[in-house]
Amino acid sequence: QVQLVESGGGLVQPGGSLRLSCAASGSIFSIYTMGWYRQAPGKQRELVATATNGGRTNYADSVKGRFTVSRDNAKNTVYLQMNSLKPEDTAVYYCNVRTLSIAYWGQGTQVTVSS
């Protein structure tokens, strides 16, 4: 069975930083994309950042210049470094791993940006 275990969420003040990690285990073959989505209260889930197995990254406009996605393929782990956090970044963040035909999701980790 495939598991994606997320860690690193929490409460942080505006302007602060957090680093999320997502470690994949189990039988996952031919990973194409690893990345992060988030869902705020009352809103639909949205893409935050993704990274392909070739190193190409994609970011939502709202996080460009502040967030950095990276991956360690040997460890089947994807990271999200979040800097200059804003209250509007508050959401549940979900790790996503995708092959050509299957998507896997983490359990979600809460990120709250507040004074």
C-alpha positions as CSV (number, residue, x, y, z in Angstrom):
1,Q,0.0,0.0,0.0
2,V,1.1,3.5,-0.7
3,Q,1.4,6.1,2.0
4,L,2.2,9.8,1.9
5,V,3.2,11.1,5.4
6,E,3.2,14.8,5.8
7,S,4.9,16.8,8.5
8,G,6.0,20.4,9.3
9,G,2.7,22.2,9.7
10,G,1.8,24.5,12.6
11,L,1.2,28.0,13.8
12,V,3.4,30.8,12.6
13,Q,3.3,34.6,12.7
14,P,3.0,36.7,9.6
15,G,6.4,37.0,7.9
16,G,7.6,33.7,9.4
17,S,8.6,30.5,7.7
18,L,7.7,26.8,7.7
19,R,9.1,23.8,5.9
20,L,6.7,21.0,5.0
21,S,7.9,17.5,4.2
22,C,6.1,14.6,2.5
23,A,7.6,11.1,2.5
24,A,6.2,8.5,0.2
25,S,6.4,4.8,1.0
26,G,5.1,1.7,-0.7
27,S,5.0,0.6,-4.3
28,I,5.0,3.7,-6.4
29,F,6.4,3.4,-9.9
30,S,7.2,6.0,-12.4
31,I,6.6,9.1,-10.4
32,Y,6.1,12.1,-12.6
33,T,5.0,14.9,-10.4
34,M,5.4,15.6,-6.7
35,G,3.9,18.7,-5.2
36,W,1.5,20.5,-2.9
37,Y,-2.1,21.7,-2.9
38,R,-4.0,23.6,-0.3
39,Q,-7.5,24.2,0.8
40,A,-8.7,27.1,2.9
41,P,-12.0,27.2,4.7
42,G,-14.9,27.8,2.2
43,K,-12.6,27.5,-0.8
44,Q,-11.8,24.8,-3.3
45,R,-8.5,23.0,-3.3
46,E,-5.8,24.7,-5.3
47,L,-2.4,24.0,-6.7
48,V,0.5,25.5,-4.7
49,A,3.6,24.1,-6.3
50,T,4.8,21.1,-8.2
51,A,8.0,19.6,-9.3
52,T,8.5,17.0,-12.1
53,N,11.1,14.2,-12.1
54,G,13.1,16.4,-14.5
55,G,13.3,19.2,-12.1
56,R,10.8,21.6,-13.6
57,T,8.8,23.5,-11.1
58,N,5.4,25.3,-11.2
59,Y,4.0,27.7,-8.7
60,A,0.7,29.4,-8.1
61,D,1.0,33.2,-8.7
62,S,0.1,33.9,-5.1
63,V,3.2,32.1,-3.8
64,K,5.9,32.9,-6.4
65,G,9.0,34.3,-4.8
66,R,8.0,33.1,-1.4
67,F,7.6,29.3,-1.6
68,T,10.1,26.8,-3.0
69,V,9.3,23.2,-3.8
70,S,12.0,20.6,-4.0
71,R,12.3,16.8,-4.0
72,D,14.7,14.1,-3.1
73,N,13.9,11.2,-5.5
74,A,16.2,8.8,-3.6
75,K,14.1,9.3,-0.5
76,N,10.8,9.7,-2.3
77,T,10.3,12.9,-0.4
78,V,9.0,16.3,-1.5
79,Y,9.5,19.6,0.5
80,L,7.8,22.9,0.5
81,Q,9.8,25.8,2.0
82,M,7.4,28.6,2.8
83,N,8.8,32.0,3.6
84,S,7.2,35.4,4.2
85,L,4.0,33.7,5.2
86,K,0.8,35.7,5.0
87,P,-2.5,35.2,6.8
88,E,-4.1,34.2,3.4
89,D,-1.7,31.3,3.3
90,T,-3.7,29.7,6.1
91,A,-5.0,26.4,4.8
92,V,-4.7,22.6,5.0
93,Y,-1.8,21.6,2.8
94,Y,-1.9,18.3,1.0
95,C,1.0,16.4,-0.5
96,N,0.4,15.0,-4.0
97,V,2.3,12.4,-6.0
98,R,1.3,11.6,-9.5
99,T,2.1,9.0,-12.1
100,L,0.7,9.1,-15.6
101,S,-2.5,7.5,-14.4
102,I,-2.7,7.6,-10.6
103,A,-2.6,10.4,-8.1
104,Y,-1.8,9.8,-4.4
105,W,-2.7,12.2,-1.6
106,G,-1.3,12.9,1.9
107,Q,-3.5,13.3,4.9
108,G,-3.1,17.0,5.0
109,T,-1.3,19.3,7.5
110,Q,-2.7,22.5,8.9
111,V,-0.8,25.7,8.4
112,T,-2.0,28.7,10.3
113,V,-0.5,32.2,9.9
114,S,-1.7,34.5,12.6
115,S,-0.5,36.9,15.2
